[in-house]
Amino acid sequence: RCLSFRCPLPSFERAAVLTARGRLWNGTFLEEYLAVTSVELIVHASVSVTSSIKNLVLKDAAIQIPVTIYLDPGAAVAGGVPWWVIVLAALAGGLVLALLVCVLWKLGFFRRARAVPPPAVPQYHAVKIPREER
């Protein structure tokens, strides 16, 4: 896939060096070039300058660079996670969940809030006060 770069060079002396770097990720290599062990890329680069200077001369304005990329056999293993790791992780998760529920149970988190009975009203007995006779 080709990309175009535009770089303004406001002022430069007699020479300018342009450097472009690129990366081919292992995932891209494995997805697009799975059946091969190496890929050769041919990089085409050209430089053009838009300027008001009439006597501007570009040396090596176009170039081709071959780049060979070799697959790393150790990184090419695209196997999944072993089944025992998945089972072990599920069991560990269940154990952590059970411990959390047990602790919350002991702390009373799951207790239902019950209606509090009204406080007992003290029973006052009427006391007869004898009248004094006059």
CORWOGI-V851964 format. One record per pair of residues at least 4 apart in sequence whose ideal C-beta (glycine too) atoms are under 6 Angstrom apart, sorted by the first residue. I is the first residue (numbers start at 1). J is the second residue. Records with the same first field share a line. If there is no record, write none. Layout:
I->J / J
This chain:
12->16
24->28 / 29 / 69
26->75
28->32
29->33
30->34 / 78
33->39
37->71
38->68 / 70
39->69
40->66 / 68
41->67
42->64 / 66
43->65
44->64
45->63
46->61 / 62
47->61
51->56
71->76
81->85
104->109
105->110
